Amino acid sequence: MHILATFVDFSKAFDTLSRSKLLEMLECYGERGIVLKWFEDYLKDRKFVVKFEESFSDEQPLKRGVPQGSALGPKLFVLYVNDINLLVPINIICLLMIL
């Protein structure tokens, strides 16, 4: 079986990543102690509201994902998907790079 292309939809990616997995990855990259605790505190107990015209929804807990609109959110997402190549065999990755 040959795979010619793989398409990944990242349109909702910021909203769907697992915070516990992200914290595990940060620890694997060497973050420990107070720095890891800071990231944990940054990600926990987040809430969001939706604004439509002049109306606002009630606050809702944000259980997954990284904060959007922050400078740190995209960096955390990149860190999270950085190891995606471990899920795909190397010969397929090389083929995709050549194409």
Secondary structure, 3 states (H helix, E strand, C coil): CCCCCCCCCCCCHHHHCCHHHHHHHHHHCCCCHHHHHHHHHHHCCEEECCEECCEECCCEEECCCCCCCCCHHHHHHHHHHCCHHHHCCHHHHHHHHHC
